[in-house]
Amino acid sequence: MHYKELYESGELLKRVKTAYARLKSCDICPHACGVNRLAGEIGICGAGHQPRIASANIHRGEEPPISGSRGSGTIFLSGCTLKCRFCQNFPISQQHNGTTLTTQQLAKKMLGLQKRGAHNINFVTPTHFTPQILAALYLAIPMGFNIPLVWNTSGYERVDTLGLLDGVVDIYLPDMKYTSDEQARKLSGAPGYTDLNRLAVAEMLRQVGHLECDEDGIGVQGLIIRHLVLPEGRAGSPETLSYIAENFGHETHIALMSQYFPAHLATQTPGIERRVTNEEYSEAVEALEEAGLENGWVQDEPEET
């Protein structure tokens, strides 16, 4: 069932109401802070009652099926459920730069990007604003919104929250960051990341299946997993890639990323204070090949300094 059908059946409105009710003692993400966001209280993510965005624009730097020829309508949400010490977008994610909107205004941003020819609407770090995004979609549909939704996430998700997105999200674009909960806690403030992440990605795959593209190579539905290689093997790349192949299938699309650099607090954090070396990235590419994962993208080797 697609979001238009959910709208017409009344199911989408039910989900909006269910999602907002959870903000009263917020448990939208795995932190389950329990704050009353409806009353303006702020949790770990830094979000309150209304959506807050840093930007809404056409973006051409995503994976080819996402950016396509006309670009992805990318909306960066302020705040984040993680506190990555190496976050390249930390002014948005951790300093909460951006503008607070109503859900009506967010709906109009979506429609504006659609009008500009975007292939999709790509919500970046959206988890903590799940209720507000559902509400904006509910408002946008009768105004003519009809392009795919991309959920571009850290992968630190609750399965019951993802259930609210079943039939709503067309393309899931999650990270699988770690295989060590110690590293996840130390580097990203994400207790229990590994198991939560694996359960979440399994649910995403159940909802949308493997990536499907139209005749022009533009993604219409499915899953793309991102994995960022970290220095000193701290992302557990071989184990992650092996897990994906064994549990999600060799046809899974993977974006294996080499672009790590020590942003934000990384220069003060032993073990991640430098770029990834060519050798470290090559080892991850080799692990990708050994796992039999042939769909997706590798990047150029990192520039060493």
Residue pairs with C-beta under 8 A, 6 or more apart in sequence:
1 9
1 11
1 167
2 167
3 12
3 137
3 141
3 149
3 167
3 168
4 141
4 146
5 167
6 12
6 15
6 167
6 168
7 13
7 138
7 141
7 142
12 134
12 137
12 138
12 141
12 168
13 138
15 134
15 164
15 168
16 131
16 134
16 135
16 138
18 164
19 28
19 130
19 131
19 134
19 135
19 164
20 38
20 131
20 135
22 28
22 131
23 36
23 37
23 38
23 49
23 131
24 36
24 37
24 38
25 34
25 35
25 36
26 32
26 33
26 34
26 35
26 36
26 37
26 43
27 33
27 34
27 158
28 127
28 128
28 130
28 131
28 158
28 161
29 45
29 81
29 127
29 128
29 156
29 157
29 158
29 161
30 81
30 156
30 157
30 158
30 190
30 191
30 192
30 196
31 43
31 44
31 45
31 81
33 43
33 44
33 45
35 41
35 42
35 43
37 43
37 47
37 48
37 49
38 49
39 49
40 48
40 49
41 48
42 48
43 128
44 81
44 83
44 189
45 79
45 80
45 81
45 127
45 128
46 78
46 79
46 80
46 94
46 96
46 128
47 78
47 79
47 128
47 129
50 100
50 101
50 102
50 103
50 132
51 77
51 100
51 101
51 102
51 103
51 106
51 129
51 132
51 133
51 136
52 77
52 78
52 79
52 96
52 98
52 99
52 100
52 101
52 129
53 75
53 76
53 77
53 78
53 98
53 99
53 101
53 106
53 109
54 76
54 77
54 78
54 91
54 92
54 97
54 98
54 99
55 74
55 75
55 76
55 98
56 73
56 74
56 75
56 76
56 109
56 112
56 113
57 73
57 74
57 113
58 70
58 71
58 72
58 73
58 74
58 113
58 116
58 117
58 118
59 67
59 71
59 72
59 73
59 74
59 122
60 67
60 71
60 72
61 67
62 72
62 74
62 122
62 173
63 173
63 224
63 253
63 255
63 296
63 297
64 217
64 297
65 211
65 213
65 217
65 218
65 219
65 224
66 72
66 119
66 120
66 122
66 150
66 171
66 173
66 219
66 224
67 119
68 119
68 216
68 217
68 218
69 216
69 218
70 117
70 118
70 119
71 117
71 118
71 119
72 118
72 119
72 120
72 122
72 150
73 110
73 113
73 114
73 116
73 118
73 119
73 120
73 121
73 122
73 147
74 122
74 124
74 152
75 106
75 109
75 110
75 113
75 121
75 122
75 123
75 124
76 89
76 92
76 98
76 124
76 125
77 98
77 123
77 124
77 125
77 126
77 128
77 129
78 92
78 93
78 96
78 97
78 98
79 93
79 96
79 125
79 128
79 129
80 87
80 93
80 94
80 125
80 128
80 154
81 125
81 127
81 128
81 154
81 156
81 190
82 93
82 154
82 156
82 188
82 189
82 190
83 94
83 188
83 189
83 190
84 90
84 93
84 187
84 188
84 189
84 264
85 187
85 188
85 264
85 265
85 266
85 268
85 269
85 272
86 187
86 230
86 260
86 262
86 263
86 264
86 265
86 266
86 269
86 272
87 93
87 94
87 263
87 264
88 261
88 263
88 264
89 125
90 263
90 264
91 97
92 98
92 125
93 125
94 264
101 109
103 132
103 135
103 136
103 139
104 136
104 139
106 132
106 133
106 136
107 136
107 137
107 139
107 140
107 143
107 145
108 140
110 121
110 136
110 137
110 140
110 145
111 140
111 143
111 144
111 145
113 121
114 121
114 144
114 145
114 146
114 147
118 147
119 147
119 148
119 218
119 219
120 147
120 148
120 149
120 150
120 170
120 171
120 219
121 147
121 148
121 149
121 150
122 150
122 152
122 173
123 129
123 133
123 149
123 150
123 151
123 152
124 152
125 152
125 153
125 154
126 133
126 151
126 152
126 153
127 153
127 154
127 156
127 157
127 161
130 161
130 164
130 165
134 164
134 165
134 168
137 145
137 149
137 168
148 170
148 171
148 219
148 220
148 221
149 168
149 169
149 170
149 171
150 169
150 170
150 171
150 172
150 173
151 165
151 169
151 171
151 172
151 173
151 174
151 204
152 173
153 172
153 173
153 174
153 175
154 174
154 175
154 177
154 188
154 190
155 174
155 175
155 176
155 177
155 197
155 200
155 201
156 188
156 190
156 193
156 196
156 197
156 200
157 174
157 196
157 197
157 200
157 203
158 196
158 200
159 199
159 200
159 203
162 200
162 203
162 204
162 207
163 203
165 207
166 207
167 207
169 207
169 208
170 208
170 219
170 220
170 221
171 208
171 211
171 219
171 220
171 221
171 222
171 223
171 224
172 201
172 204
172 205
172 207
172 208
172 222
172 223
172 224
173 224
173 226
174 197
174 200
174 201
174 204
174 223
174 225
174 226
175 197
175 225
175 226
175 227
175 228
176 197
176 198
176 201
176 225
176 226
176 227
176 240
176 244
177 184
177 188
177 190
177 193
177 197
177 227
177 228
177 235
178 184
178 187
178 188
178 190
178 193
178 194
178 197
178 234
178 235
178 236
178 240
179 194
179 235
179 236
179 239
179 240
179 243
180 194
180 234
180 236
181 191
181 192
181 193
181 194
183 234
183 235
183 236
184 190
184 191
184 192
184 193
184 194
185 191
185 193
187 230
187 234
187 269
187 272
198 243
198 247
201 223
201 225
201 248
202 247
202 248
204 223
205 223
205 248
205 252
208 221
208 222
208 223
209 221
209 222
209 223
210 222
210 223
210 249
210 251
210 252
210 253
211 219
211 221
211 222
211 223
211 224
211 253
211 295
212 219
212 220
212 221
212 222
213 219
213 220
214 220
222 253
223 248
223 252
223 253
224 253
224 254
224 255
224 296
225 244
225 248
225 252
225 253
225 254
225 255
226 254
226 255
226 257
227 235
227 237
227 240
227 241
227 254
227 255
227 256
227 257
227 284
228 235
228 257
228 259
228 260
229 235
229 237
229 256
229 257
229 258
229 260
229 276
229 280
229 281
229 284
230 260
230 272
230 276
231 260
231 271
231 272
231 273
231 274
231 275
231 276
231 277
231 280
232 271
232 272
232 280
233 280
234 271
234 272
237 256
237 283
237 284
237 287
238 283
238 284
238 287
238 290
241 254
241 256
241 284
241 287
241 288
241 291
241 293
242 287
242 290
242 291
244 252
244 254
244 291
244 293
245 252
245 291
245 292
245 293
250 291
250 292
250 293
250 294
251 295
252 293
252 295
252 296
253 295
253 296
254 288
254 293
254 295
254 296
254 297
255 296
255 297
256 284
256 285
256 288
256 296
256 297
256 298
256 299
257 299
258 276
258 281
258 298
258 299
258 300
258 301
258 302
259 299
259 302
260 272
260 275
260 276
260 302
261 275
262 272
262 273
262 274
262 275
266 272
266 273
267 273
274 305
275 302
275 303
275 304
275 305
276 302
277 302
277 304
278 301
278 302
278 304
281 299
281 301
281 302
282 301
285 298
288 298
